[in-house]
Amino acid sequence: MLKESELFSAAMTARLHAYAPWSHFRVGAAVQMASGSIYAGCNVENASFSLTCCAERVAIFQAIAAGETQLVGVVVITDTQPAASPCGACRQVLYEFGPDAEILMADLEGIQRRARLRDLLPGGFGPEDLRRGQKPL
């Protein structure tokens, strides 16, 4: 079962630590893994813009670093209306660990929109695509 209120709270707290001096677009995210554990992240910008990392990727990378690989849900918090959806790069990274994960998009007041990751990234490229056609060793 998705721990929506805990995810929202963790993402909200992480958003407070966002390093966004260039865009001023502060994002917090939290992921829930199959174990029930929650990991949070915020966006971290860089003066060399291509080196910026989104909150969703920071959160999932923390989960992976802790040994978790089965994503079940994500909350992304922005102060925009409507609540922002994960960018394409984040969708692809998240897809690797949970194509059927539930994505909850929230503003500062609460969850506004829901979608399955598979629906946000139709035809996503995943680990199974790399296995197709490979010859056994």
Backbone torsions as a table, in degrees:
resi	resn	phi	psi	omega
1	MET	NA	135.6	-179.2
2	LEU	-73.4	129.5	-179.6
3	LYS	-90.1	73.5	-171.5
4	GLU	-58.6	-46.6	-176.1
5	SER	-68.2	-37.2	177.7
6	GLU	-68.2	-39.7	177.2
7	LEU	-62.9	-45.8	179.9
8	PHE	-59.5	-46.8	-179.2
9	SER	-62.4	-44.2	179.6
10	ALA	-64.3	-41.2	179.0
11	ALA	-67.6	-39.0	179.1
12	MET	-63.3	-44.1	178.4
13	THR	-63.9	-44.5	179.6
14	ALA	-61.2	-38.6	-179.5
15	ARG	-57.6	-32.8	179.4
16	LEU	-62.2	-23.0	-178.1
17	HIS	-98.3	4.3	-179.0
18	ALA	-55.8	139.3	175.3
19	TYR	-107.1	96.2	-173.7
20	ALA	-133.8	56.6	-177.2
21	PRO	-70.5	-17.9	-175.7
22	TRP	-95.0	-46.7	-177.4
23	SER	-95.6	-23.4	-173.5
24	HIS	60.1	20.8	179.0
25	PHE	-100.9	93.3	-175.4
26	ARG	-88.0	128.9	-177.9
27	VAL	-128.7	139.1	171.9
28	GLY	-122.5	145.3	178.1
29	ALA	-142.1	152.5	173.6
30	ALA	-141.9	139.6	178.4
31	VAL	-116.0	144.3	173.3
32	GLN	-112.4	130.2	-179.5
33	MET	-98.9	169.3	-176.6
34	ALA	-57.7	-28.6	179.0
35	SER	-69.9	-14.7	-174.5
36	GLY	96.8	-11.2	179.3
37	SER	-67.7	147.0	-179.5
38	ILE	-118.8	136.1	178.1
39	TYR	-128.1	138.3	-176.1
40	ALA	-118.8	159.3	176.9
41	GLY	-155.9	162.5	176.3
42	CYS	-129.5	163.1	177.3
43	ASN	-74.4	145.2	-179.5
44	VAL	-129.4	106.1	-179.7
45	GLU	-84.2	166.0	178.9
46	ASN	-144.0	147.3	178.3
47	ALA	-59.0	-29.2	170.7
48	SER	-89.4	90.2	-166.1
49	PHE	-49.4	-34.7	-177.8
50	SER	-67.7	-12.7	178.9
51	LEU	-92.4	2.1	176.9
52	THR	-65.3	146.4	177.4
53	CYS	-125.6	130.7	-179.0
54	CYS	-74.3	156.8	-178.7
55	ALA	-59.0	-39.5	-178.2
56	GLU	-62.5	-41.2	180.0
57	ARG	-71.9	-37.7	176.6
58	VAL	-59.6	-44.0	-178.5
59	ALA	-65.2	-47.9	-177.9
60	ILE	-68.1	-34.5	178.2
61	PHE	-65.2	-34.9	175.9
62	GLN	-64.4	-41.7	178.3
63	ALA	-62.5	-44.3	-179.7
64	ILE	-64.1	-41.4	179.3
65	ALA	-62.5	-25.8	178.3
66	ALA	-88.0	0.9	177.1
67	GLY	94.2	9.6	-179.5
68	GLU	-96.2	141.1	-179.6
69	THR	-135.9	0.3	-176.6
70	GLN	-111.9	97.7	-178.7
71	LEU	-80.1	133.0	175.7
72	VAL	-116.9	-24.8	-178.8
73	GLY	-163.9	156.3	-178.4
74	VAL	-141.3	138.8	167.1
75	VAL	-115.7	132.3	176.2
76	VAL	-120.3	125.5	-178.4
77	ILE	-117.0	128.0	172.2
78	THR	-133.2	170.7	177.5
79	ASP	-102.9	31.1	-178.0
80	THR	-103.3	159.5	173.1
81	GLN	-125.4	119.6	-2.1
82	PRO	-73.1	167.7	178.1
83	ALA	-57.3	138.7	-175.4
84	ALA	-76.1	149.9	177.1
85	SER	-96.4	155.1	176.3
86	PRO	-58.6	145.8	178.1
87	CYS	-70.1	171.1	-178.6
88	GLY	-60.5	-41.7	179.8
89	ALA	-63.0	-42.4	179.2
90	CYS	-66.9	-39.3	177.4
91	ARG	-57.8	-44.6	-179.1
92	GLN	-64.9	-44.7	-179.9
93	VAL	-64.0	-45.3	179.8
94	LEU	-63.2	-37.9	-179.2
95	TYR	-57.0	-36.3	178.9
96	GLU	-54.1	-33.4	-172.0
97	PHE	-110.5	-5.8	179.2
98	GLY	-177.8	76.4	-178.5
99	PRO	-59.6	-23.2	179.6
100	ASP	-100.6	10.6	179.8
101	ALA	-61.3	148.1	176.5
102	GLU	-88.4	128.9	179.6
103	ILE	-106.5	120.7	179.3
104	LEU	-110.5	120.5	-179.1
105	MET	-103.1	127.5	-171.9
106	ALA	-131.7	153.9	166.7
107	ASP	-103.8	-169.4	-176.1
108	LEU	-68.7	-14.5	-179.3
109	GLU	-92.0	-24.6	-178.6
110	GLY	155.1	-174.2	-177.3
111	ILE	-71.9	129.7	-177.0
112	GLN	-111.4	-35.0	-176.5
113	ARG	-139.8	154.5	178.7
114	ARG	-135.4	146.9	175.1
115	ALA	-159.9	156.9	170.4
116	ARG	-85.2	142.2	-179.9
117	LEU	-55.8	-40.8	178.9
118	ARG	-56.1	-33.0	179.0
119	ASP	-78.2	-29.1	177.3
120	LEU	-78.7	-21.4	-179.8
121	LEU	-132.9	69.3	-178.6
122	PRO	-62.9	138.7	-179.1
123	GLY	69.5	25.1	-177.4
124	GLY	-55.2	152.8	-179.9
125	PHE	-96.7	121.0	-177.3
126	GLY	-131.8	-177.8	-177.9
127	PRO	-53.8	-35.5	-179.7
128	GLU	-63.5	-27.1	178.9
129	ASP	-68.1	-31.1	179.0
130	LEU	-75.0	-22.6	-178.5
131	ARG	-84.7	-19.8	-177.7
132	ARG	-64.0	128.9	175.0
133	GLY	77.6	0.5	178.8
134	GLN	-76.6	140.8	176.0
135	LYS	-84.9	139.5	177.9
136	PRO	-63.2	148.7	178.7
137	LEU	-75.8	NA	NA
